[in-house]
Amino acid sequence: MDQDLKQILFAEEEIQKRVRELGQQISRDYGTEGELVLICILRGAVVFLADLARSIDRQVTFDFMDVSSYGADTESSGVVRIIKDLEENIEGKHVLIVEDIIDTGQTLKYVVDVLQTRKPASIKIVTLLDKPERRVTKHVKVDYNGFEIPDEFVVGYGLDYAQKYRNLPYIAVLKPEAYS
């Protein structure tokens, strides 16, 4: 597996430290008012959700959406599909979308637009990784950002290529020959 990696961008300790900082900031910003629902975008954000939730010092609930625009490719197709929708009603609740990585922003804009029709009290976004230079959709406001990264294909800590590499405890750049 290591032979497929070009370089490690963020070590496990660095990720854990930043996730704790994000949890503390979210705890301060939301306080104790209202219900806070963490909506995890499957599958990549599951590892991030688990660590982030334990770093938030207030009551939260979870729900999950599986949304795809990639398939087994390394580039977004631009066509967004909801594969699994929420189980719970979010009307009147504070929603925090937990995303692993924001690339073009098209998928996330679609998710935000769908969730806004369900009348939550608020919608905010937390992402572990952000590729701002790839952003096509400028209308996506990232409220909490773990790390900005260059335009490289990354894996680990939940992020995958064709469902592989999710279990790496760090985030690394995948060599192009590993996916070409």
N, C-alpha and C positions, 0 to 999 in steps of 0.2 A: 504493500500500500504506500509506504514512504517514497518508493521510487516514482510514484505518480505526482508527487508534490514538488512544486518549484521552490516555495519558501513558506515559512510560518509567519503570518502577519501578526497574530495575537496569541500569546501563550495562555494557558489555562488560568494562571494566577491573575493575569491582566484582565481577562474577561470577567472573572469572578469579582474583582475589585470594582470594575465599571458597572456591573449589574447591581451590586450593593448600593452604589452611588445613585443609580437610577431609581431603585426602590425607595431610598430615603427621600429623594426629590418628589417622587409621586406621592409618598405618604404625607409630606408637608403640603403639597399642592391640593390634595383632595381632603385632607383633614378627616373628619368623621361624618360629614354630612352626606346623606343619601346613599343609595346602593351603588357600589362600584362593580361592574362586570368586566372581567378581563376576557376579551374575545381573541382566542388564539387562532391564527391562520395556519392550518395544518399543511404539511407535516413539519416543515422546517422550523417553526417557532416553538415546538413543544419543549425542547430542552431549555430554551430561553424563558418560556413561561414558568416552568417549574422553579428555576432559580430566582427569577424576578418576583414571583408570588411570595416566596419565602423571605424576600427582602422588603416587602411592603408591610408596614406596621399599621394595618387596619383590616377590617372585615372585607373580603372580596369573594365573588363567585366567579366561576369559569364557564365559558361556553366555547364552542368550536365551529369553525367554518373551514371547509376544504374548497379552495378556489384554485383553478389552474389556468395558466396561460403559457406554460412551458412544455409540459409533457416530458419526454426524455431528451429534450434539446437543451442547448446552452443559451439560446436567445428566445425572448418572449415572442409568441406568435401574434400578440395583440388581441387575440380573441379570448375573452375571459368567460369561464364556465364555473358556476357554483356546483360543486360535486356533493357537498354536504352543507346544509343550512343549519342555522341556530336551532336549538331545542327549546330555549326559553324566550319569553316575551321581554323585550328591552324597553318598552314604553316607560318613560319617566325615570329611567335609570341612567347613571353615568356610565359611559362605555369607553373602555380603553382598548383599542385594537393593538394586539401584540403581534408584531411582524418580525421575521428573521432578517430580511434584507429588502430594501427599496431600491429598485433599479430604474425602470422607465417611469414608474408611478401609475401606470395605466390600470394595473390590477387593483391597487389600493384605492384609486379614485372610484373605480366601479364598486368596490366593497363599501366605501363611505357613502356613496350615493344610494345604494340599496338600504343600508342601515338607517340613513336619515329619514327614509319614508316610514320607518317604524317608530318615530317620535321619541327618541331617547332624550334625557335631560341635557346630555352633552356627548360629544364624540371627540376623543383625542387619540393620538397615535404614538406608540413607542416602538422603535425599531432598534435592533441590535446593530445593524450595519446599514449604511446609506452610501449610495453611489450618485452623488448630486450631478456629476458631469454627464450621466446617462439619462437624466430626467427629461422625459418628453412632456409629461403632464405637470405643469407648473402650479396647478391649483391644489396640490396635496401639501398640507402643512404638517410637518413632523414636529410633534411637541416634545418628544424625548428621544434623543439620538445617542446610541452607544458609541459608535465609531464611524467616521467617514473613511471610505476606502477608495482606492483607484479603480479604474475600469479593468478589473481582472476577474476571472471566474474562481470563486472561492468555495471551499467545502469545510466541513467540520462543525462541531457544536450545533448539530441539527441540520446544517445545510448539506445538500447532496448533489451528486451528479448521477442520474439514473438510479436513484435510491441507495447509492453507496456513499461511504465516508461520513455519514451522519454521526457515528459514534466517536469520532475523534474529539478529544477534550479541548482542542485548540482550533483556530481558524487558519487555514492555509490556502495558498494559491495552487490551483490544479494546473499541471503542465498541459499545454494544448494537445500534445500527442496522446494524452490519456483520454481525450474525448473526441478526437478527430478521426 
